[in-house]
Amino acid sequence: MRVCGVVLFAVTALFAGSDADLSVKGKKTVGSAILATGTVDLLPFAGNGAPANRFLREDEERVGGSVSIVDKFKGLKSTLQLRANKGKPASEVFSSLGLAKAGDELFDKTKFADWVKYVDAFNANNPTKTTSTIPTLIARYGDDGLFQLIEAAKKASSTNSLAVRLQGEQMQYWATIGKSPDEVFGLFSLARAGDGIFSNPEGLTTWATYVDDFNAKNQNKATSTISTLIKYYNDDALAKMIELAKNAQTTKSIATKLNAAQMNGWLNSGKSADDVFTLLKLDKSADDLFKNPLYTTWTTYMQIFNQQNPGNNTDLFTTLEKHYKSKPKILEEAKKYPSLEAAATKLQADKIQSYLGRKISPDEVFYQLSLEQSSNVSILGSSI
């Protein structure tokens, strides 16, 4: 028991000495919103580039003389320091640590985190030959296989932070080599999500961030999130899912981003407010127009369109009159909403003056108002 105490004291002292001159900060290879919430607390490196961690084999004896253990620890530190200083390839160190045989248990190996830190030290000591963990890992697991391995590791608290970091690095690697957002969309299983695409807000957000990274590195092939999404959803179905997702705290942020992207797509393709009214199938929604979530989408787009096209403005009631000319009772529905009541009342008064000015007979107005389609009771109860 006394011997163990001496060992613990010696190792603790060694760590303390190493921590005093920490100077190597691993080069950040991930520059996206992904890492904003995925900080990684890996074991630090000493100023000489060697990782402050024990590289004991799984079956190494844990007891014995304190000198032997400390000497082994120092020896391993010196070995990795020498390798980093000499620029030993990350793939070579990966194999020498026995990680090539780790299989699906890679993230459970303590030496894996040490190897990741070695890559950081390598980059710090060899700024003209910087590398990434990803090529070595892809060579072992394949692109898709590595992605799935990382996804699994994200689900465990003990490996989540490292997995988040490596996923960010993998996507930066993809963006650099030009892997299309469509391919990455499929990897996140979003292509099979159907109406439940917002049930995976983390995956959707990460993918949307990848689109931004891809565009930054591939400006000649720049694309948008909507370009991918409309391959799976009609405009009205997508807009409805987005509008509903904006009401949930967990999906509000990504839904708002996609909402803006969809509207920018409409603007860039030259769609007028009236075009979008039809695109969202609001022309077929007279009975519940003002309760339809897409009504909000459309009015927002109309305002944006008018701001950017001051010479081609449109307004709600011009659109309503065009699409619901045979259903004037839509104005009665509009009057139930305080924000629309005054405009709807004025439009009704203008229509009456128009009938009088054109000397249209009461019988003809009766048919123009579609009152022949109403029951006696509804006619008497109508203020049209």
C-alpha positions as CSV (number, residue, x, y, z in Angstrom):
1,M,0.0,0.0,0.0
2,R,2.9,2.3,0.9
3,V,4.5,1.5,-2.5
4,C,1.4,2.5,-4.3
5,G,1.3,5.8,-2.5
6,V,4.8,6.5,-3.6
7,V,3.9,5.7,-7.2
8,L,0.9,8.0,-7.1
9,F,3.0,10.8,-5.6
10,A,5.7,10.3,-8.3
11,V,3.2,10.3,-11.2
12,T,1.3,13.3,-9.7
13,A,4.6,15.2,-9.4
14,L,5.4,14.4,-13.0
15,F,2.1,15.8,-14.2
16,A,2.5,18.9,-12.2
17,G,5.9,19.5,-13.7
18,S,4.5,19.0,-17.2
19,D,1.6,21.3,-16.7
20,A,3.9,24.2,-15.7
21,D,5.2,24.8,-19.2
22,L,2.2,23.9,-21.4
23,S,2.6,25.9,-24.6
24,V,1.5,23.9,-27.6
25,K,-2.1,24.7,-28.5
26,G,-3.5,22.2,-31.0
27,K,-4.2,23.9,-34.3
28,K,-7.9,24.3,-34.8
29,T,-8.8,22.5,-37.9
30,V,-12.6,23.1,-37.7
31,G,-13.9,26.5,-38.4
32,S,-17.6,26.3,-38.3
33,A,-20.6,26.6,-35.9
34,I,-20.3,22.9,-35.2
35,L,-17.4,23.4,-32.8
36,A,-19.0,26.3,-31.1
37,T,-20.8,23.9,-28.8
38,G,-18.3,21.0,-29.2
39,T,-15.2,21.9,-27.3
40,V,-12.8,19.1,-26.7
41,D,-10.9,18.6,-23.5
42,L,-8.1,16.3,-24.5
43,L,-5.0,15.7,-22.5
44,P,-2.6,18.6,-22.8
45,F,0.9,18.6,-24.4
46,A,4.0,19.8,-22.8
47,G,6.0,22.6,-24.4
48,N,8.2,20.1,-26.1
49,G,5.2,18.7,-28.0
50,A,4.9,15.4,-26.1
51,P,1.5,14.3,-24.8
52,A,1.1,14.3,-21.0
53,N,-0.6,10.9,-20.9
54,R,0.3,7.3,-20.1
55,F,0.6,4.9,-23.0
56,L,0.1,1.7,-21.1
57,R,-0.9,-1.5,-22.9
58,E,-4.3,-2.9,-21.9
59,D,-2.6,-5.8,-20.2
60,E,0.3,-3.9,-18.6
61,E,1.0,-4.6,-15.0
62,R,-0.4,-1.8,-12.8
63,V,1.7,-2.6,-9.7
64,G,5.3,-2.8,-8.9
65,G,8.2,-0.4,-8.3
66,S,7.4,3.3,-8.7
67,V,10.6,3.8,-10.6
68,S,9.7,1.3,-13.3
69,I,6.3,2.9,-13.9
70,V,7.6,6.5,-14.0
71,D,10.5,5.5,-16.2
72,K,8.1,3.8,-18.7
73,F,5.9,6.9,-18.6
74,K,8.9,9.2,-19.3
75,G,10.1,6.9,-22.1
76,L,6.7,7.0,-23.9
77,K,6.6,10.8,-23.6
78,S,10.1,11.0,-25.0
79,T,9.2,8.7,-27.8
80,L,6.2,10.7,-28.9
81,Q,8.1,13.9,-28.5
82,L,10.8,12.6,-30.8
83,R,8.3,11.4,-33.3
84,A,6.5,14.8,-33.4
85,N,9.8,16.7,-33.7
86,K,11.0,14.4,-36.5
87,G,7.7,14.7,-38.3
88,K,6.6,11.0,-38.1
89,P,3.4,10.6,-40.2
90,A,0.2,10.4,-38.3
91,S,-0.7,7.2,-40.0
92,E,2.6,5.6,-38.8
93,V,2.0,6.6,-35.2
94,F,-1.6,5.4,-35.5
95,S,-0.4,1.9,-36.3
96,S,2.4,1.9,-33.8
97,L,-0.1,2.6,-31.0
98,G,-2.1,-0.5,-32.0
99,L,-5.1,1.5,-33.1
100,A,-5.2,-0.1,-36.6
101,K,-6.9,-3.1,-34.9
102,A,-9.3,-1.2,-32.8
103,G,-12.3,-1.6,-35.1
104,D,-15.6,-0.3,-33.8
105,E,-14.1,0.2,-30.4
106,L,-11.7,3.0,-31.6
107,F,-13.3,5.7,-29.4
108,D,-13.1,3.5,-26.4
109,K,-9.3,3.3,-26.6
110,T,-7.5,5.9,-24.5
111,K,-4.6,5.9,-27.0
112,F,-7.0,7.2,-29.7
113,A,-7.4,10.5,-27.9
114,D,-3.6,10.6,-27.4
115,W,-3.1,10.0,-31.1
116,V,-5.5,12.9,-32.0
117,K,-3.4,15.1,-29.7
118,Y,-0.3,13.8,-31.4
119,V,-1.6,15.1,-34.7
120,D,-2.1,18.5,-33.1
121,A,1.5,18.4,-31.8
122,F,2.8,17.3,-35.2
123,N,1.0,20.3,-36.8
124,A,2.5,22.7,-34.2
125,N,6.0,21.4,-34.8
126,N,5.7,21.1,-38.6
127,P,3.7,24.1,-39.7
128,T,4.7,23.6,-43.4
129,K,3.4,20.0,-43.4
130,T,0.2,20.3,-41.4
131,T,-2.2,17.3,-41.7
132,S,-5.5,16.1,-40.3
133,T,-6.7,13.0,-38.5
134,I,-9.3,12.4,-41.2
135,P,-7.2,10.9,-44.1
136,T,-5.7,8.3,-41.8
137,L,-9.2,7.4,-40.4
138,I,-10.8,7.2,-43.8
139,A,-8.1,4.9,-45.0
140,R,-9.1,2.5,-42.2
141,Y,-12.9,2.9,-42.1
142,G,-13.9,4.5,-45.4
143,D,-15.7,7.8,-45.7
144,D,-19.2,6.6,-44.8
145,G,-17.9,4.1,-42.2
146,L,-16.0,6.8,-40.3
147,F,-19.1,9.0,-40.4
148,Q,-21.2,6.2,-38.8
149,L,-18.5,5.5,-36.2
150,I,-18.4,9.2,-35.2
151,E,-22.2,9.3,-35.1
152,A,-22.3,6.4,-32.7
153,A,-19.5,7.9,-30.5
154,K,-21.5,11.2,-30.2
155,K,-24.2,9.3,-28.3
156,A,-21.9,8.4,-25.4
157,S,-21.0,11.2,-22.9
158,S,-17.5,9.9,-22.5
159,T,-16.7,10.2,-26.3
160,N,-19.1,12.9,-27.4
161,S,-16.7,15.9,-27.3
162,L,-14.0,14.1,-29.3
163,A,-16.6,12.8,-31.8
164,V,-18.1,16.2,-32.3
165,R,-14.6,17.6,-33.0
166,L,-13.8,14.8,-35.5
167,Q,-17.1,15.2,-37.2
168,G,-16.3,18.8,-37.7
169,E,-12.9,17.9,-39.1
170,Q,-14.5,15.3,-41.4
171,M,-16.9,17.9,-42.8
172,Q,-14.1,20.4,-43.3
173,Y,-12.2,17.7,-45.2
174,W,-15.3,17.0,-47.3
175,A,-15.7,20.7,-48.1
176,T,-12.1,20.9,-49.2
177,I,-12.4,17.9,-51.6
178,G,-15.8,19.1,-52.8
179,K,-18.2,16.5,-51.5
180,S,-21.6,17.7,-52.5
181,P,-24.2,18.8,-49.9
182,D,-26.6,16.3,-51.5
183,E,-24.3,13.4,-50.6
184,V,-23.8,14.6,-47.0
185,F,-27.6,15.1,-46.7
186,G,-28.0,11.4,-47.4
187,L,-25.3,10.4,-44.8
188,F,-27.3,12.2,-42.1
189,S,-30.3,10.0,-43.0
190,L,-32.2,13.2,-43.8
191,A,-33.2,11.9,-47.2
192,R,-35.4,9.3,-45.6
193,A,-36.8,11.5,-42.9
194,G,-40.0,12.5,-44.7
195,D,-42.3,14.7,-42.7
196,G,-40.1,14.1,-39.7
197,I,-37.0,16.0,-41.0
198,F,-37.2,18.5,-38.1
199,S,-37.2,15.6,-35.6
200,N,-33.4,15.6,-36.1
201,P,-32.6,19.2,-35.6
202,E,-28.9,18.5,-34.7
203,G,-28.3,16.7,-37.9
204,L,-30.2,19.2,-40.0
205,T,-28.3,22.1,-38.4
206,T,-25.0,20.4,-38.9
207,W,-25.8,19.7,-42.5
208,A,-26.9,23.3,-43.1
209,T,-23.6,24.5,-41.6
210,Y,-21.8,22.1,-44.0
211,V,-23.6,23.8,-47.0
212,D,-22.1,27.1,-45.8
213,D,-18.6,25.6,-45.5
214,F,-18.9,23.9,-48.9
215,N,-19.9,27.2,-50.5
216,A,-17.0,29.0,-48.9
217,K,-14.5,26.5,-50.3
218,N,-16.3,25.9,-53.6
219,Q,-17.6,29.3,-54.8
220,N,-17.8,28.1,-58.4
221,K,-20.2,25.3,-57.3
222,A,-22.1,27.2,-54.6
223,T,-25.5,25.9,-53.8
224,S,-28.2,26.3,-51.1
225,T,-30.0,24.1,-48.6
226,I,-33.2,24.6,-50.5
227,S,-31.7,23.3,-53.7
228,T,-31.4,19.9,-52.0
229,L,-34.6,20.0,-50.0
230,I,-36.9,20.7,-53.0
231,K,-35.6,17.4,-54.4
232,Y,-37.6,15.7,-51.7
233,Y,-40.4,18.2,-50.9
234,N,-42.8,20.4,-52.8
235,D,-42.6,24.1,-52.0
236,D,-45.8,24.2,-50.1
237,A,-45.1,21.1,-48.0
238,L,-41.6,22.3,-47.2
239,A,-42.9,25.8,-46.3
240,K,-45.5,24.3,-44.0
241,M,-43.0,22.1,-42.2
242,I,-40.7,25.1,-41.8
243,E,-43.5,27.4,-40.5
244,L,-44.6,24.8,-37.9
245,A,-40.9,24.1,-36.8
246,K,-40.5,27.8,-36.1
247,N,-42.9,27.5,-33.2
248,A,-40.8,24.9,-31.4
249,Q,-37.8,26.0,-29.3
250,T,-35.6,23.1,-30.4
251,T,-36.1,23.7,-34.1
252,K,-36.8,27.5,-34.2
253,S,-33.2,28.4,-35.2
254,I,-32.7,26.0,-38.1
255,A,-36.3,26.6,-39.3
256,T,-35.8,30.3,-39.4
257,K,-32.6,29.8,-41.4
258,L,-34.4,27.6,-43.9
259,N,-37.3,29.9,-44.1
260,A,-35.0,32.7,-45.1
261,A,-33.2,30.4,-47.6
262,Q,-36.5,29.4,-49.2
263,M,-37.6,33.0,-49.6
264,N,-34.3,34.0,-51.1
265,G,-34.7,31.2,-53.5
266,W,-38.1,32.6,-54.6
267,L,-36.7,36.1,-54.9
268,N,-33.6,35.0,-56.9
269,S,-35.9,33.1,-59.3
270,G,-38.0,36.2,-59.9
271,K,-41.2,34.9,-58.3
272,S,-43.8,37.6,-57.5
273,A,-45.9,37.6,-54.4
274,D,-48.8,36.4,-56.6
275,D,-46.7,33.6,-57.9
276,V,-45.8,32.4,-54.4
277,F,-49.5,32.7,-53.4
278,T,-50.3,30.1,-56.0
279,L,-47.1,28.1,-55.3
280,L,-48.2,27.7,-51.7
281,K,-51.7,26.6,-53.0
282,L,-53.3,29.4,-51.0
283,D,-55.6,30.0,-54.0
284,K,-57.3,26.8,-53.0
285,S,-57.6,27.6,-49.4
286,A,-60.4,30.2,-49.3
287,D,-62.4,28.6,-46.4
288,D,-59.5,28.7,-44.0
289,L,-57.0,31.1,-45.6
290,F,-56.3,33.1,-42.5
291,K,-55.8,30.0,-40.3
292,N,-53.4,28.4,-42.8
293,P,-49.8,28.5,-41.5
294,L,-48.7,29.3,-45.0
295,Y,-50.7,32.6,-45.0
296,T,-48.0,33.9,-42.6
297,T,-45.3,32.6,-44.9
298,W,-46.8,34.4,-47.9
299,T,-47.5,37.7,-46.2
300,T,-43.9,37.8,-45.0
301,Y,-42.7,37.1,-48.5
302,M,-45.0,39.8,-49.9
303,Q,-43.5,42.4,-47.6
304,I,-39.9,41.4,-48.6
305,F,-40.9,41.4,-52.3
306,N,-42.4,44.8,-52.0
307,Q,-39.3,46.2,-50.3
308,Q,-37.1,44.9,-53.1
309,N,-39.4,45.8,-55.9
310,P,-40.9,49.2,-55.1
311,G,-42.2,49.6,-58.6
312,N,-44.0,46.4,-58.6
313,N,-45.8,46.3,-55.3
314,T,-48.7,44.1,-54.5
315,D,-51.1,44.0,-51.5
316,L,-53.2,41.4,-49.7
317,F,-56.6,42.5,-51.0
318,T,-55.5,42.9,-54.6
319,T,-54.4,39.3,-54.4
320,L,-57.6,38.2,-52.7
321,E,-59.7,39.9,-55.2
322,K,-57.8,38.2,-58.1
323,H,-58.0,34.7,-56.7
324,Y,-61.3,34.9,-54.8
325,K,-63.3,37.0,-57.1
326,S,-66.1,34.5,-57.1
327,K,-65.9,34.2,-53.3
328,P,-66.4,37.7,-51.9
329,K,-67.2,36.3,-48.5
330,I,-63.5,36.1,-48.0
331,L,-63.7,39.8,-47.0
332,E,-66.1,38.9,-44.2
333,E,-63.5,36.5,-42.9
334,A,-60.8,39.1,-43.2
335,K,-62.9,41.5,-41.1
336,K,-62.7,39.1,-38.1
337,Y,-59.0,39.9,-37.8
338,P,-58.2,43.3,-36.2
339,S,-55.2,43.9,-38.5
340,L,-57.3,43.3,-41.6
341,E,-60.7,44.7,-40.6
342,A,-60.3,48.3,-41.7
343,A,-58.9,47.3,-45.1
344,A,-61.5,44.7,-45.7
345,T,-64.3,47.1,-44.8
346,K,-63.0,49.7,-47.1
347,L,-62.6,47.2,-50.0
348,Q,-66.3,46.2,-49.5
349,A,-67.4,49.8,-49.6
350,D,-65.3,50.4,-52.7
351,K,-66.9,47.4,-54.4
352,I,-70.4,48.7,-53.6
353,Q,-69.5,52.1,-55.0
354,S,-68.2,50.3,-58.1
355,Y,-71.4,48.5,-58.6
356,L,-73.4,51.7,-58.2
357,G,-71.0,53.6,-60.6
358,R,-71.4,51.0,-63.2
359,K,-75.2,50.8,-62.6
360,I,-75.1,47.1,-62.1
361,S,-78.6,45.8,-61.2
362,P,-79.2,44.2,-57.8
363,D,-79.9,40.9,-59.5
364,E,-76.5,40.9,-61.2
365,V,-74.8,41.9,-57.9
366,F,-76.6,39.0,-56.2
367,Y,-74.9,36.6,-58.6
368,Q,-71.5,38.3,-58.5
369,L,-71.6,37.8,-54.7
370,S,-72.4,34.2,-55.2
371,L,-75.4,34.5,-52.9
372,E,-77.4,32.1,-55.0
373,Q,-75.1,29.4,-53.5
374,S,-76.1,30.3,-50.0
375,S,-79.0,29.0,-48.0
376,N,-81.8,31.4,-46.9
377,V,-80.5,31.5,-43.4
378,S,-76.9,32.3,-44.4
379,I,-78.1,35.0,-46.8
380,L,-80.0,36.7,-44.0
381,G,-77.0,36.4,-41.7
382,S,-74.6,37.9,-44.2
383,S,-73.5,41.5,-44.3
384,I,-72.1,41.3,-47.8
